[in-house]
């Protein structure tokens, strides 16, 4: 199964997304993007395939976003991409790539929309929120 997660193991949303992928019986390729950032071409492709604008893929919380002046609305996509590649912590997470599409899985259950296999059983996030019920179906 060709599924890739751009993962930060320190992020609860990323850990929950990875756990949901595994709950479908899929062992994804895990790219710890802080250690191995995507190339510029890969990053552009991921963002475009997720249907996002570059600015929407920039993480603001707990990053040097403000220190770098990235809140300036006059910055273009190229400048934002340069910052993301120089400081991978600015890449929002987790991006998941599957044969059914690419999503920024925030919240983590967004990944359910693109997984090629159904959930195998119930799943609750680390905080206890039930996301998938007893029969492997998403909880409304």
Buried (B, 14 or more C-beta within 10 A) or exposed (E): BEBBBBBBEEBEBBBBBBBBBEBBEBEBEBBBBBEEBBEEEBBBBBBEEBEBEBBEBBBEEEBBBEEBEBEEEEBEEEBBBEBBBEBBBBBBBBBBBBEEEBBBBBEBBBBBEBBEBBBEEBBEBEEEEEBBBEEBEEEE
